[in-house]
């Protein structure tokens, strides 16, 4: 790193000399060699070319003012530290740029340097602000629309900001992002030191057990920071508490029993956890910068839904997400919750009608009797008068609806943020599913364990007594839409590594296998890990 900055000093001298020559030439020639070079090396029709044309070919990087010097220094520093953010090295390496600058001997050379720096900056700024990958190219469930700033706006931003401040604002400013960066550095150090030591043999270990496997379990938890060093060979109170804390931090039932699931997670290497943090940093770059002072955060990998107010979690409940099949996995995107429906009807999605219900009706017209069959005008159809065998999935002409009731598939309330994926949050009569550790059972929508309390929390912003209001509407038995006076941003995310409310790192299983795909894409893009695996 020191040699890089020593080389930079030589570059600054060269740039200043050539910039002075360019300024002198500009007084006598309408179109300087520098301007012609900028026009030559800027990709034709690109944002970079348009920026310089509109800006009169004024240099951003190779001028001789203090502002130009600061920009050069900040860019070299930024490109030298992309690995801190888990980003791949760009098309232009620091060494390439510095050598190019050192070798510049003419106005044409200087124009080439200017454009090379702008291209390197634009690539860096885009990756750091919005991610190195395009989500939609990785997995069909990654439908999130990433906010991206144009290259022209990045160039305008870096020229208008003072003291290189634009560089400081590029990375996400969230607490999550900063904490994940710290965890990345800590894990990299741990990997180089050899990781957490020997794995624990997969078996069932519980309170009162003794023996060599208990010692290995204890040693692993000591190395991970869950337990103070001790020579005890017994599964005692201290080890029980450590196992429970580990389980809580990894989305496992905190029963204190080190069974197969717990030991499997315990044995995951530091390098595996580092990959998860890399992916989490990339995912954080995909999220909107403005999440909303109040917003709803559904972490699919954690099977949870939270309401966040001014950065603090004010409500949290367990959630069920889409089943792990290609047509049911819950997608990832952001939208705004507009209203809730109390005593909702369930209008059966076309895919469920044709794939699940039509075959049953063809075998027995009285099947799924709790569902009404309606024609295009909404009139109920007499099942006995219809020959369902004549229809295919494409030609079936009816809709299906389950009226409001306690047994309704949506339960007694649903929360709507209208979107083309037909995804929303809702109650469910299948309460037993919330006791499961892995809760992927739905057709794609998010089911809530405590939907009434969720509704009270949302209504508290507009009703003096939200609970009484909610139950008055509920008691009517009528399907009722309640508008939210202030729409609430909803972010459906998928995070297998994140920082908990108390600052502790949390890891979750990759139930949809999405993070593996993202990591492979990052690796293909050039993200590297320490050589020593732990």
N, C-alpha and C positions, 0 to 999 in steps of 0.2 A: 504494500500500500504506500509506503514511504517513497519508493522509486517512482510510483505513478505521479505523486504530487511534485516531486522534483522535476520530472519531465514536463509537467504542466507549466512550470515557471518558464521553461524554454519556449513553450507554445505561446504563452502570453506575450513574450517579447516579439516573436515573429508576427503575431496577429496585429499588435499595435503598429509595427513598422509598415505592414502591408495596408492597414487601414488608413494610415497617414498618406500613403501613396495613392490610395483609392480616392481620398478626399481631394487631393490636389488634381487628380485627373478629372474628377467630376466637374471642376470649374471650367474646363476647356472642351469637354466632350459631352454632347447631349446624352449619349448612351455609353456609359463607361464599360470597360472590359469586365469589371466586377458585375455590373448589372447583366451583361450578356452572359456571363458564366452562370449566374444565379438562374437566369431563364433557361440556360442549356441543361443544367444538372437537376433542376426541379422537375419531377415527373410531369409530363404534359397532361393538362387537364386535372391535375390533382389539387387537393386542398392547399398543399404547400405552394404550388405555383400560383394559385389564385390569391393566396395571402400576400405574397411578395409583389405581385402585379398591382394589387389594390393599395399596398403600402409603399409604393414607389421604390421598391427594392432596397429599403433601408435595412441594414444588417441587424440581426438580433444578437449574434454571438461574437462577431469579429470586429466590432467597433472598439474605440479606445477610451470610452468613458468608464468610470467606476461601475456603473450599472452593467455594462457589457462584461466587465471582469467578474463581477459577482455571479452573473448568469453562467459564464463559462465554468467557474469554480463549482457552483452548485450542480451543474449537469454532470461534470466529471465525478463529483462525489456521489451523486445519485446512481450513476451507471456502475460505479465501483461497489455499490452495496445492495444491488437488486436481490441478492441471496437472503438478506435480512427479512425480506417480505415473502420469501419463497417463490420468487418470480424467476422464469428462465432468462438467461442472458439474451439480449436482443441481437438484431442483425448486425449492429455495430458494436464491437468491443471497445473498451476504453483505450486499449493499446492501439487499435487500428485508427481511432480518431486522433490520438496524440501523434502518432507517426505521420498521419496525413497532414496535420497542422505543421509539424516540424519541417516537413519536406516542401511546404508551400513556398514558391519563389516568384509568383506572378499574380496579377489580378485574377486571372482565370483560375489559378490554384486556390486563391482565397474564396472565390465564389463557390468552388466545389466543397471547401471546408464548411462554409456557411450552411449549405444545403445538407451536407452530411450530419452536421450537428442538429439541424432542425428535424431531420428524419429520425435520428436517434432519440431526440427529445419526444417527438410525437408518439413514437412506438412505446417508449417508457411510460409516458403520461397516460396513454390509453390503457396499458396493462395494469398499472398501479391503481388507477381510478376505477376501472370497470372490469378488470380481470383479464387473464391471459388467454382464456378459452371462450368459445361460444357455446353456451349451455345446450342449445337446441341440437347441436351436432353430436352430443354425447349420449343422451338418453331421451326417449320420447316423453318421459315425465318431467323433464326440465323445460317447462314452457315459460319460464320467467323471462320477462322483457327487461333486459339490462339497460340502464340509462347510460348513454355514451355521449361524450362531448366531442364535437367535431375537431379535427386537427386545426382548422382555422381559429376556433375559439381557444384551443390550448395555446397556440402561438400568440394570440392577442393577450391572453391571460398572463403569460410569462413576461411579456414586454410591459404590461401595465402595473404589475405588482412590484413593490419595492423590496430590495434586499433579498431577493430570491424567495419571497414569501409564498409564491405560487407552488413551489416544490413542497412546502410543508403541508399544503392543503390537499394534495393529490390523493394520499392514502385515506381510507376510511377513518373517520375521527371517533369511531365508537369505542367504548370501553372494551367490548369483546375483542376487537381487532388488536388493540394494544396489549391486552392480556394474552391473547393467542401468540403474538410475536414473542413475548417473554417466555411462554411455554415452549415455543419452538427452539429458542436459544438454549433453554435448560435441557431439553431432550437431546439436542445435538451434542452438548457436552456429555450427557449421560451415555449416549451411544459410543462416543470416543473412549469413554472409560470402561466400556464393556457391558453396559446395560445393568439389569437388575439381578444378575447372577443365575444360578441353576434353576431350571424349571421344577415345578412341583408335580410328582406323579399323580395322574388322574385317579382319584379314589374318593370315597366319602369320609370326610373328617369332621368330627363334631365335638362338642363340649365333653370333656372327660377323657378323650382319647390321649394316648401317649405313643411314642415311638419315633423312628427316623423320619417318617413322612410328615409328622407334626412339626418336627424341627425344621424340615425344608420349607413347610408352609410359613412358619414363624420367620425364618431367615428372609424369605421373599418379601413378606410384609414389612420387615425391618428395612430392607433395602429400598422399598417404595415409600418409606416415610410414614407408614401407618402404625408403627409399633416401635417402642424403645428397645434397644438391644437387651437381651436377657438369655440366660443359659437354660431356662426351664424347658424340659421336654414334654410338658403337659399342655393340653388344650384347655387353658385356664380362662379366667374372667377377662384378662387383658387381651388374650388372643381372640376371644369371642367378640369383644368390642371392636377390635381391629378388622376382623372379617366382616362384621356388620357395616362398618364405615366404608370399607372397600366396595361392598355390595351396593350401598346407596350411591356411591360415586360412579357406579357402572351400570345403573339401571336394573339391578338385580333385586329380587325379594330379599330384604335384610333379615333373614332368619338365622344368621350366624352359623349355618351349616355349609362347609366347604365341599359341595358336591361337584358333579361334572361341569355344570354350567359356570359355577364360580371359579373353579380351577382353570377352566379353559380361558376365561377372561384374564385371570391372574397370570397365566403363562404367556399372554401376548407380549411380544418383544417391544422394546423401546423404539425400535425402528418402525414397527407397525403403528405405534401411537404417533410417531413423528409424521408418518404419511397422513394420518387422520387430521393432524393439525395443519399440515400443508393444504389439504383439501378444504378445511374450515376457513382458512385465510382467503382462499380463492372464492369460496361461497360468500364470504362477508363482502368481498368486492362486488359481487353481483347484486347485492341488496340495495334498495333505494337509500340515498343519503338521508332523506327526511322520512323517518319511520312514522312520525306522528307523535305529538306529546302524549296522547292516549292511543294505544294500538293493541291489536290482538296478535299474539305470536303462537303459532302452532308448530311445534317441532315434531315432525313425524317420527324421527328416529328415537325420540324420547317418549312418544305416545302421550304428549301433554299439550294442553292449551292454556295460555296465560293472558291476562290483561295487564298491560304495562302502562303506568302513569308516571310521566316525567322520569323515566329511567328505572323506576322501581316496580317490581312485580306486586300488584295489589290483589290479584286473584289467580288461582291455579287449580286445574282439575285434570284428572286422567282423561285420556282420549283413546278411541279406537280409530285406526286408519284403514285404508284400502287393503284388501287381501293381496298377497304377493303373487299376482298373476298379471299377464301382460295387459289385460283389459280392465283391471280393477285397482291398480296402484294409484294412490293419491298423487296428483301432480303438484308441482311447486310453482307458486306465483303469488303476486300481491294484488289486492283489490280493496274496495271499501264496503264495509257493512252498512246497509241502508235501512234495514227493517228486520223485525222478527215477526213470525206468524205463530200465534197461540192457537191451540187446537187445529193443527194443520191437517189437510188432506195429503195423502201421498199419491202424487201423479206418477205412475210407474214409468220409468225411462223406457224408451223404445227397445233398447238393447236387452233389458231384462224381460220385457214382454215376449220378444221373439226367441230369445235363447233359452229362457227358463219356463215361462208360463204357457206359450203356445204348444209345445210338445205335451204338456200335462193336459191341456184342454182337448187336444186331439185324441188323447187316450180316454179322457173322462170330462165331458162338458161341465160337470159340477165341481171340477177341481178348483183349488184356490177360491173357495166360495166367499171368503172375506173381502175379495176384491170385486168391485163393480166393473162391468164392461160397458163402455159407452160408445155411441156413434159420433159422427163428426159434429153433430149439433149438441152433444152433451147428454143425450137421452140414454137411459139405461137400456141395455139389450137383453132380451129374453134368451138365456143360454140354450134352452131347449129347442128354440126355433133356428138355431145356427148349426151348420155342419162345418166344424172347425178343420176337418181334414182337407177341405178344399183349398185352404190357404197355405202359403209359404211365408217365410220371414219377410219377404219383399212385398207380398200382396195383402197381408193381414190388415184389414181396414179400420180396426177399432182401437180405442184408447182404454186404459185401465186406471182405476182410481180406488184408493182405500180411504173411506170416510174417516173423520176425526174420531179417535177413541184412545183408550189407554193402551190398547194392543197395536195401534198404528205403528208402522215401521219407523216413522219419524218421532214416535213418542208424542209428547204434548206440546213441544215448541221446536221451531227451527229458526235459524239465524241466517239471514240472506245477504249475500254480496253478489248480486247477479253477474254471472260470467258464462262464457261459451262452453265451459267444461261441465256445467251443471253440478258444481261442487258447493256445498254449504256445510254449516255446523248444525247438529240437531241432537235431540233427545233420542232414547231408544228404550224399548221394553226389555231388551236383552242385557240386564244389569250384571249378570254373572261374568260377562266377558271382561269387565274392568278389573277383576281379580287376577287375570292372567298377566304373566310377565311380558310376553310378546303379544301385542294387541293389534294384529292386522287381520281384520275379518270383514270389513265393509265392502260395498261396491265402489268405493272411492271417496264418499263423503266422510266427514269427521264427526264421530259420535262423542258426546260429552257425558262424563259420569255425573256431573252436578249441573245440569242445564238450568234448573230453576235459579240456583245461586248465581250462575253466569248471567241470567236475565236480570236479576236484581241489581247486579253490579253495573250493567249497561244502563238500566233505567234510572239508577241513582242520580245521573246527571240531569234528568228532566222531570222526575217525580219526587214529591216530598216523602211519600211512603211507597217505595217501589214494590215491596212485597205485597202489600194490600192491593195495590193497583193490578199487579200481575194475577193474583188469585181471583180477583173479581172478574177479570176477563176470562180466566180459565174456567171458572164456575159456570159461565154462560153456556159452555159447550159448543159455542159457535166459532167457526174459523174466522179469526180476527187478525188483521195486519196492524202492527204497531210500528209507526215510523220512528226512527232515531233522529232526533232534531239535529244532532251533530253526527255525521257519518264517521265511522271508525275504521281506519286502515287495518287491513287483515294481511298478515304475512304468513304464508304456508311455506315453511322451510324444512330442511332435512339436515340435521347437524349431529354427526357422530362424535364430535369433539367440541366442547364449548366450556365456558367458564361459568360456574354456578353463582347463585346470589351471594354466597359467602366468600367468593373468590377462589374456590377450589375447582380444579379441573375436573370435568365430567367426560366420560366416554360412553358411547352407546354402540350397539351392534349395527352393522350395515345391512338391515333387513331387506332392502330392495337391491342391494349390490350396486348402488349408484356411485358410492364413494370410490369403490375399486375402479370403476370406469373413469371417473374424474382423475384419480391418481395416475392411471395409465396414460391419460391424455396429457397431464402435466409433465410426466416423465418423458413422453415423446416430444414435448415442446422444449425440453432441455432442463427441467428442474432436476437437480442432483441432490443426493443424500450423502452423509458421511460414509466413508468406505467401511469402517468397522461396524458390524451389526451386533445389536444387543437384544 
